[in-house]
Amino acid sequence: MKRVYMILGSALIAVWAWSEWTGWELAPDTKRGVVPASARNTGGFRSYHFWSGGK
């Protein structure tokens, strides 16, 4: 059973490495770093400046 998990884990890491190398993404249409206004207004979103004091 240990060998099966090692093979499965190695396969997952290999697929991840290949996707990173080729630039393939699961959802390429998403914009990174953009937080919708509805998420910001709920109070759960904290920016970098909130946690670091804006320095």
Rosetta blueprint (number, residue, H / E / L):
1 M L
2 K H
3 R H
4 V H
5 Y H
6 M H
7 I H
8 L H
9 G H
10 S H
11 A H
12 L H
13 I H
14 A H
15 V H
16 W H
17 A H
18 W H
19 S H
20 E H
21 W H
22 T H
23 G L
24 W L
25 E L
26 L L
27 A L
28 P L
29 D L
30 T L
31 K L
32 R L
33 G L
34 V L
35 V L
36 P L
37 A H
38 S H
39 A H
40 R H
41 N H
42 T L
43 G L
44 G L
45 F L
46 R L
47 S L
48 Y H
49 H H
50 F H
51 W H
52 S H
53 G L
54 G L
55 K L
